[in-house]
């Protein structure tokens, strides 16, 4: 489902909560990825406005930021 949602524009602006065999927080998931790639990765929560500002600062065109 995650791949489908990322690749198919029909899922644009939709929110899906994916589940698996156990409950994981974002920090849990990042920790597991860090363990697998054998390097430190930090999860930094940001607000939606911080995310949108970052996209703008990176030069992402407005239609893709909405």
NORJO-V223145 format. One record per pair of residues at least 6 apart in sequence whose ideal C-beta (glycine too) atoms are under 8 Angstrom apart, sorted by sequence separation. I is the first residue (numbers start at 1). J is the second residue. If there is no record, write none. Layout:
i = {I/I}
j = {J/J}
This chain:
i = {5/34/56/4/34/24/33/46/5/55/56/31/55/5/30/30/31/30/52/1/2/27/1/26/26}
j = {11/40/62/11/41/32/41/54/14/64/65/41/65/16/41/42/43/43/65/16/18/43/18/43/45}
